[in-house]
């Protein structure tokens, strides 16, 4: 069964219209943490360094992770089929196109 595009029951619709809807962001649990991602303000740029010291000193911050930190503990999350990535790399002037969602040495937003 697909829920995409399905009509809501009048009961659910009334809750939403009155501002009483429940959303995933409303859930809480002991020890629950939130994540925030900072995007580059530049469409195409080399990442020379990331200074995370000021962020780490803020109250309530549990961790500040960069692409290099995540690469040590996770496998790359492919954004396209491997064959397409390899074809793009061969035709690109860059010798190393990023294949993960987190930029580590270059940002290329299209």
MMTF fields as JSON, N, C-alpha, C and O atoms, coordinates in Angstrom:
{
  "mmtfVersion": "1.0.0",
  "mmtfProducer": "UNKNOWN",
  "numBonds": 439,
  "numAtoms": 440,
  "numGroups": 110,
  "numChains": 1,
  "numModels": 1,
  "chainsPerModel": [1],
  "groupsPerChain": [110],
  "chainIdList": ["A"],
  "bondAtomList": [4, 2, 8, 6, 12, 10, 16, 14, 20, 18, 24, 22, 28, 26, 32, 30, 36, 34, 40, 38, 44, 42, 48, 46, 52, 50, 56, 54, 60, 58, 64, 62, 68, 66, 72, 70, 76, 74, 80, 78, 84, 82, 88, 86, 92, 90, 96, 94, 100, 98, 104, 102, 108, 106, 112, 110, 116, 114, 120, 118, 124, 122, 128, 126, 132, 130, 136, 134, 140, 138, 144, 142, 148, 146, 152, 150, 156, 154, 160, 158, 164, 162, 168, 166, 172, 170, 176, 174, 180, 178, 184, 182, 188, 186, 192, 190, 196, 194, 200, 198, 204, 202, 208, 206, 212, 210, 216, 214, 220, 218, 224, 222, 228, 226, 232, 230, 236, 234, 240, 238, 244, 242, 248, 246, 252, 250, 256, 254, 260, 258, 264, 262, 268, 266, 272, 270, 276, 274, 280, 278, 284, 282, 288, 286, 292, 290, 296, 294, 300, 298, 304, 302, 308, 306, 312, 310, 316, 314, 320, 318, 324, 322, 328, 326, 332, 330, 336, 334, 340, 338, 344, 342, 348, 346, 352, 350, 356, 354, 360, 358, 364, 362, 368, 366, 372, 370, 376, 374, 380, 378, 384, 382, 388, 386, 392, 390, 396, 394, 400, 398, 404, 402, 408, 406, 412, 410, 416, 414, 420, 418, 424, 422, 428, 426, 432, 430, 436, 434],
  "bondOrderList": [1, 1, 1, 1, 1, 1, 1, 1, 1, 1, 1, 1, 1, 1, 1, 1, 1, 1, 1, 1, 1, 1, 1, 1, 1, 1, 1, 1, 1, 1, 1, 1, 1, 1, 1, 1, 1, 1, 1, 1, 1, 1, 1, 1, 1, 1, 1, 1, 1, 1, 1, 1, 1, 1, 1, 1, 1, 1, 1, 1, 1, 1, 1, 1, 1, 1, 1, 1, 1, 1, 1, 1, 1, 1, 1, 1, 1, 1, 1, 1, 1, 1, 1, 1, 1, 1, 1, 1, 1, 1, 1, 1, 1, 1, 1, 1, 1, 1, 1, 1, 1, 1, 1, 1, 1, 1, 1, 1, 1],
  "groupList": [{"groupName": "UNK", "atomNameList": ["N", "CA", "C", "O"], "elementList": ["N", "C", "C", "O"], "formalChargeList": [0, 0, 0, 0], "bondAtomList": [1, 0, 2, 1, 3, 2], "bondOrderList": [1, 1, 2], "singleLetterCode": "X", "chemCompType": "L-PEPTIDE LINKING"}],
  "groupTypeList": [0, 0, 0, 0, 0, 0, 0, 0, 0, 0, 0, 0, 0, 0, 0, 0, 0, 0, 0, 0, 0, 0, 0, 0, 0, 0, 0, 0, 0, 0, 0, 0, 0, 0, 0, 0, 0, 0, 0, 0, 0, 0, 0, 0, 0, 0, 0, 0, 0, 0, 0, 0, 0, 0, 0, 0, 0, 0, 0, 0, 0, 0, 0, 0, 0, 0, 0, 0, 0, 0, 0, 0, 0, 0, 0, 0, 0, 0, 0, 0, 0, 0, 0, 0, 0, 0, 0, 0, 0, 0, 0, 0, 0, 0, 0, 0, 0, 0, 0, 0, 0, 0, 0, 0, 0, 0, 0, 0, 0, 0],
  "groupIdList": [1, 2, 3, 4, 5, 6, 7, 8, 9, 10, 11, 12, 13, 14, 15, 16, 17, 18, 19, 20, 21, 22, 23, 24, 25, 26, 27, 28, 29, 30, 31, 32, 33, 34, 35, 36, 37, 38, 39, 40, 41, 42, 43, 44, 45, 46, 47, 48, 49, 50, 51, 52, 53, 54, 55, 56, 57, 58, 59, 60, 61, 62, 63, 64, 65, 66, 67, 68, 69, 70, 71, 72, 73, 74, 75, 76, 77, 78, 79, 80, 81, 82, 83, 84, 85, 86, 87, 88, 89, 90, 91, 92, 93, 94, 95, 96, 97, 98, 99, 100, 101, 102, 103, 104, 105, 106, 107, 108, 109, 110],
  "secStructList": [7, 7, 7, 6, 6, 7, 7, 7, 7, 2, 2, 2, 2, 2, 2, 2, 2, 6, 6, 7, 7, 7, 7, 4, 4, 4, 7, 7, 7, 6, 6, 7, 7, 7, 7, 7, 7, 7, 7, 7, 1, 1, 1, 3, 3, 3, 7, 7, 7, 7, 7, 7, 2, 2, 2, 2, 6, 1, 6, 6, 7, 7, 7, 7, 7, 7, 2, 2, 2, 2, 2, 2, 2, 1, 7, 7, 7, 7, 1, 1, 7, 2, 2, 2, 2, 2, 2, 2, 2, 2, 2, 1, 1, 1, 1, 7, 7, 7, 7, 1, 1, 1, 7, 1, 1, 3, 3, 3, 7, 7],
  "xCoordList": [0.841, 0.0, 0.89, 1.864, 0.57, 1.323, 0.613, -0.591, 1.367, 0.799, 1.012, 0.413, 1.854, 2.127, 0.891, 0.399, 0.399, -0.771, -2.101, -3.149, -2.077, -3.326, -4.055, -3.423, -5.368, -6.182, -6.125, -6.076, -6.131, -6.181, -7.629, -8.549, -7.808, -9.167, -9.56, -8.691, -10.857, -11.297, -10.781, -10.51, -10.647, -10.142, -8.695, -8.346, -7.857, -6.452, -6.353, -5.545, -7.16, -7.132, -7.464, -6.806, -8.469, -8.869, -7.712, -7.458, -7.009, -5.875, -4.793, -4.207, -4.533, -3.493, -3.897, -3.09, -5.129, -5.618, -5.616, -5.375, -5.879, -5.909, -4.526, -4.393, -3.504, -2.146, -1.837, -0.93, -2.575, -2.384, -1.775, -1.86, -1.17, -0.572, 0.663, 1.31, 0.982, 2.199, 3.187, 2.834, 4.425, 5.466, 6.676, 6.844, 7.503, 8.684, 9.586, 10.245, 9.615, 10.42, 9.902, 10.609, 8.675, 8.088, 8.488, 8.277, 9.057, 9.403, 10.603, 11.529, 10.576, 11.709, 12.018, 11.155, 13.261, 13.707, 14.901, 15.62, 15.126, 16.293, 17.588, 17.793, 18.44, 19.719, 19.629, 20.623, 18.467, 18.285, 19.155, 19.184, 19.857, 20.694, 20.175, 19.477, 20.502, 20.128, 21.396, 22.46, 21.284, 22.42, 22.123, 20.98, 23.169, 23.053, 24.212, 25.329, 23.959, 24.985, 25.199, 24.241, 26.451, 26.778, 27.204, 28.136, 26.519, 26.85, 27.788, 27.784, 28.587, 29.494, 28.699, 27.722, 29.104, 28.435, 28.924, 28.426, 29.899, 30.483, 30.068, 30.097, 29.685, 29.243, 30.394, 30.189, 31.592, 32.746, 33.96, 34.38, 34.511, 35.637, 36.449, 35.934, 37.711, 38.562, 38.422, 38.378, 38.355, 38.309, 39.75, 40.325, 40.322, 41.705, 41.786, 42.682, 40.854, 40.802, 39.431, 38.717, 39.081, 37.825, 38.179, 38.693, 37.907, 38.2, 36.948, 35.954, 37.003, 35.845, 35.992, 35.111, 37.079, 37.336, 36.242, 35.785, 35.815, 34.783, 33.474, 32.793, 33.12, 31.888, 31.979, 31.01, 33.125, 33.293, 33.2, 32.833, 33.524, 33.496, 32.093, 31.898, 31.129, 29.778, 29.091, 29.249, 28.326, 27.631, 26.601, 25.901, 26.53, 25.554, 25.999, 25.304, 27.154, 27.654, 28.309, 29.206, 27.868, 28.413, 29.548, 30.548, 29.419, 30.453, 30.37, 29.296, 31.525, 31.614, 32.43, 33.596, 31.822, 32.462, 32.646, 31.772, 33.773, 34.03, 33.9, 33.697, 34.016, 33.982, 35.068, 34.835, 36.253, 37.348, 37.016, 37.325, 36.386, 35.982, 34.983, 35.108, 33.996, 32.979, 33.552, 33.117, 34.52, 35.117, 35.835, 35.936, 36.33, 37.03, 36.086, 36.512, 34.821, 33.902, 32.734, 31.908, 32.647, 31.544, 32.059, 33.183, 31.221, 31.513, 30.946, 29.976, 31.523, 30.986, 29.529, 29.153, 28.73, 27.342, 27.321, 27.514, 27.092, 27.145, 25.965, 24.83, 26.241, 25.177, 24.721, 23.754, 25.416, 25.067, 25.632, 26.516, 25.141, 25.719, 27.224, 27.682, 27.982, 29.435, 29.911, 30.89, 29.245, 29.655, 29.548, 30.412, 28.497, 28.324, 29.401, 29.944, 29.71, 30.772, 32.109, 32.854, 32.424, 33.691, 33.754, 34.806, 32.658, 32.636, 32.847, 33.553, 32.244, 32.394, 33.831, 34.379, 34.442, 35.827, 36.762, 37.679, 36.536, 37.419, 37.317, 38.299, 36.127, 35.951, 36.22, 36.199, 36.469, 36.663, 38.122, 39.01, 38.372, 39.748, 40.264, 41.472, 39.355, 39.769, 40.162, 39.471, 41.263, 41.709, 40.939, 40.992, 40.223, 39.498, 38.173, 38.12, 37.094, 35.767, 35.247, 35.419, 34.628, 34.074, 32.908, 32.12, 32.798, 31.701, 30.848, 30.102, 30.948, 30.108, 29.352, 29.634, 28.4, 27.587, 28.286, 27.872, 29.331, 30.053, 31.351, 32.197, 31.521, 32.732, 33.937, 33.84, 35.085, 36.286, 37.407, 38.115, 37.594, 38.669, 38.145, 38.832, 36.93, 36.371, 34.848, 34.227, 34.273, 32.815, 32.449, 33.023, 31.507, 31.029, 29.517, 29.019, 28.792, 27.338, 26.813, 27.186, 25.948, 25.386, 23.886, 23.226],
  "yCoordList": [-1.176, 0.0, 1.246, 1.31, 2.208, 3.445, 4.537, 4.743, 5.235, 6.335, 7.675, 8.681, 7.69, 8.919, 9.305, 8.526, 10.489, 10.973, 10.473, 10.833, 9.638, 9.104, 10.19, 11.01, 10.194, 11.168, 10.896, 9.743, 11.959, 11.821, 11.668, 12.175, 10.959, 10.851, 12.22, 13.007, 12.51, 13.805, 14.037, 15.174, 12.965, 13.081, 13.574, 14.471, 12.991, 13.409, 14.823, 15.618, 15.144, 16.476, 17.535, 18.573, 17.287, 18.253, 18.503, 19.651, 17.451, 17.616, 18.491, 19.336, 18.292, 19.071, 20.532, 21.432, 20.76, 22.124, 22.898, 24.105, 22.221, 22.879, 22.962, 23.445, 22.492, 22.566, 21.515, 21.693, 20.428, 19.362, 18.098, 17.021, 18.228, 17.069, 16.582, 17.345, 15.325, 14.74, 14.488, 13.94, 14.89, 14.758, 14.056, 14.04, 13.486, 12.774, 13.698, 13.241, 14.977, 15.925, 16.177, 16.757, 15.749, 15.926, 14.809, 14.94, 13.722, 12.59, 12.922, 13.61, 12.428, 12.578, 11.229, 10.356, 11.078, 9.858, 10.223, 11.171, 9.491, 9.775, 9.671, 8.695, 10.657, 10.641, 11.027, 10.932, 11.459, 11.828, 13.025, 14.018, 12.929, 14.022, 14.487, 13.741, 15.692, 16.239, 16.475, 16.722, 16.399, 16.645, 17.844, 18.083, 18.592, 19.714, 19.616, 19.277, 19.904, 19.854, 21.259, 21.974, 21.644, 22.965, 22.784, 22.035, 23.47, 23.401, 24.527, 25.59, 24.28, 25.306, 26.434, 26.174, 27.681, 28.784, 28.943, 29.788, 28.124, 28.21, 26.996, 25.867, 27.228, 26.136, 25.236, 24.04, 25.774, 24.975, 25.535, 26.664, 24.756, 25.248, 24.091, 22.993, 24.354, 23.388, 23.627, 24.768, 22.538, 22.639, 22.502, 21.415, 23.583, 23.56, 23.168, 22.424, 23.664, 23.277, 23.615, 24.46, 22.948, 23.221, 23.425, 22.515, 24.61, 24.928, 24.637, 25.359, 23.585, 23.169, 23.501, 23.171, 24.142, 24.413, 25.254, 24.925, 26.33, 27.197, 26.427, 26.598, 25.593, 24.804, 23.812, 23.624, 23.185, 22.2, 22.844, 22.173, 24.117, 24.801, 25.265, 25.693, 25.193, 25.671, 24.746, 23.527, 25.315, 24.468, 23.567, 23.982, 22.348, 21.394, 20.622, 19.701, 20.978, 20.271, 18.969, 18.978, 17.867, 16.55, 16.18, 15.615, 16.485, 16.128, 17.067, 17.543, 17.322, 18.058, 17.167, 16.882, 16.73, 15.779, 16.398, 17.113, 16.123, 16.547, 15.327, 14.211, 15.54, 14.428, 13.407, 12.204, 13.871, 12.943, 12.105, 10.914, 12.726, 11.98, 10.884, 9.75, 11.221, 10.244, 9.141, 7.993, 9.473, 8.468, 7.381, 6.244, 7.716, 6.719, 5.688, 4.578, 6.03, 5.119, 4.638, 3.857, 5.083, 4.669, 4.284, 4.617, 3.582, 3.288, 4.43, 5.064, 4.71, 5.789, 5.524, 4.392, 6.559, 6.481, 6.948, 8.132, 6.045, 6.37, 7.247, 7.0, 8.263, 9.149, 8.813, 9.388, 7.887, 7.468, 6.073, 5.655, 5.341, 4.027, 4.143, 5.113, 3.162, 3.195, 3.39, 4.102, 2.778, 2.928, 4.387, 4.881, 5.072, 6.483, 7.34, 8.249, 7.053, 7.803, 7.607, 8.568, 6.369, 6.094, 6.8, 7.325, 6.826, 7.51, 9.005, 9.641, 9.568, 10.991, 11.304, 12.32, 10.444, 10.672, 10.68, 11.499, 9.766, 9.668, 10.907, 11.313, 11.509, 12.65, 13.976, 15.033, 13.922, 15.147, 15.55, 14.702, 16.864, 17.324, 17.052, 17.072, 16.799, 16.488, 15.017, 14.151, 14.747, 13.351, 12.575, 11.346, 13.257, 12.542, 13.232, 14.16, 12.774, 13.311, 12.689, 11.485, 13.443, 12.851, 11.931, 12.217, 10.813, 9.884, 9.716, 8.744, 10.64, 10.583, 11.891, 12.86, 11.915, 13.102, 14.184, 15.343, 13.824, 14.77, 15.151, 14.289, 16.423, 16.885, 16.784, 17.096, 16.35, 16.237, 17.1, 17.732, 17.15, 17.969, 18.964, 19.929, 18.739, 19.652, 19.652, 18.641, 20.808, 20.949, 21.226, 22.117, 20.477, 20.701, 20.523, 19.398, 21.628, 21.594, 21.978, 23.016, 21.144, 21.444, 21.524, 21.769],
  "zCoordList": [0.0, 0.0, 0.0, 0.75, -0.815, -0.884, -0.095, -0.249, 0.75, 1.511, 0.804, 1.185, -0.215, -0.951, -1.743, -2.559, -1.505, -2.224, -1.7, -2.234, -0.65, -0.107, 0.677, 1.343, 0.599, 1.319, 2.818, 3.246, 3.605, 5.061, 5.502, 4.861, 6.61, 7.16, 7.71, 8.085, 7.761, 8.304, 9.73, 10.117, 10.504, 11.883, 11.885, 12.651, 11.031, 10.919, 10.377, 10.859, 9.386, 8.782, 9.827, 9.883, 10.648, 11.677, 12.65, 13.015, 13.076, 13.987, 13.363, 14.04, 12.089, 11.421, 11.267, 11.498, 10.881, 10.684, 12.005, 12.013, 13.105, 14.41, 15.06, 16.184, 14.351, 14.896, 15.936, 16.749, 15.923, 16.914, 16.31, 16.9, 15.148, 14.495, 15.23, 15.946, 15.053, 15.634, 14.514, 13.47, 14.74, 13.733, 14.337, 15.556, 13.503, 13.971, 14.805, 15.739, 14.472, 15.233, 16.637, 17.461, 16.924, 18.25, 19.213, 20.419, 18.711, 19.561, 20.433, 20.001, 21.661, 22.569, 23.193, 23.293, 23.607, 24.274, 25.139, 24.825, 26.219, 27.06, 26.242, 25.521, 26.356, 25.648, 24.182, 23.462, 23.726, 22.324, 21.966, 22.693, 20.855, 20.362, 19.015, 18.329, 18.632, 17.334, 16.532, 17.099, 15.226, 14.336, 13.456, 13.068, 13.149, 12.222, 11.24, 11.63, 9.99, 8.964, 8.417, 8.123, 8.284, 7.745, 6.299, 6.005, 5.404, 3.977, 3.613, 4.234, 2.604, 2.116, 1.466, 0.764, 1.69, 1.002, -0.44, -1.183, -0.824, -2.163, -2.988, -2.498, -4.232, -5.1, -5.517, -5.725, -5.643, -6.05, -5.316, -5.57, -4.421, -3.631, -3.079, -2.87, -2.851, -2.157, -0.658, -0.197, 0.087, 1.541, 2.028, 1.974, 2.493, 2.956, 4.426, 4.825, 5.226, 6.631, 7.18, 6.64, 8.253, 8.945, 10.41, 11.061, 10.926, 12.319, 13.148, 13.059, 13.946, 14.73, 16.212, 17.005, 16.593, 18.009, 18.657, 19.752, 18.005, 18.583, 18.76, 19.771, 17.801, 17.905, 19.057, 19.792, 19.219, 20.303, 21.689, 22.653, 21.798, 23.099, 23.5, 24.638, 22.609, 22.916, 23.919, 23.841, 24.864, 25.842, 25.161, 24.237, 25.63, 25.108, 23.882, 23.453, 23.301, 22.122, 22.567, 23.411, 22.008, 22.356, 21.418, 21.861, 20.129, 19.15, 17.96, 17.593, 17.367, 16.109, 15.184, 15.458, 14.092, 13.193, 11.816, 11.326, 11.202, 9.829, 8.921, 9.398, 7.627, 6.681, 6.971, 6.851, 7.353, 7.682, 8.915, 8.959, 9.921, 11.114, 10.755, 11.216, 9.937, 9.552, 8.674, 8.764, 7.829, 6.938, 7.733, 7.272, 8.914, 9.735, 10.331, 10.653, 10.483, 11.174, 10.31, 10.783, 9.066, 8.199, 6.822, 6.446, 6.083, 4.685, 3.847, 4.263, 2.68, 1.84, 1.463, 1.159, 1.486, 1.046, -0.396, -0.671, -1.298, -2.724, -3.118, -2.709, -3.91, -4.352, -5.765, -6.266, -6.402, -7.755, -7.96, -7.212, -8.956, -9.227, -9.479, -10.082, -9.02, -9.125, -10.559, -10.784, -11.532, -12.934, -13.379, -14.104, -12.951, -13.304, -12.645, -13.272, -11.386, -10.698, -11.39, -11.581, -11.771, -12.451, -13.8, -14.164, -14.548, -15.844, -15.645, -16.428, -14.61, -14.309, -13.939, -14.367, -13.151, -12.734, -13.935, -14.001, -14.898, -16.062, -16.943, -17.564, -16.999, -17.882, -17.176, -17.806, -15.887, -15.119, -15.104, -15.2, -14.983, -14.855, -13.453, -13.22, -12.516, -11.152, -11.075, -11.611, -10.412, -10.32, -9.274, -9.264, -8.391, -7.353, -7.054, -6.248, -7.71, -7.443, -6.148, -5.955, -5.267, -4.058, -4.388, -5.29, -3.648, -3.898, -2.653, -2.541, -1.726, -0.553, -0.414, -1.119, 0.49, 0.669, 1.483, 1.454, 2.203, 3.044, 2.347, 2.107, 2.021, 1.353, 2.267, 3.454, 1.729, 2.545, 2.006, 2.79, 0.692, 0.145, -0.878, -1.212, -1.379, -2.377, -2.259, -1.93, -2.536, -2.577, -4.029, -4.655, -4.563, -5.917, -5.9, -5.951, -5.829, -5.8, -7.168, -7.715, -7.722, -9.035, -8.955, -9.964]
}
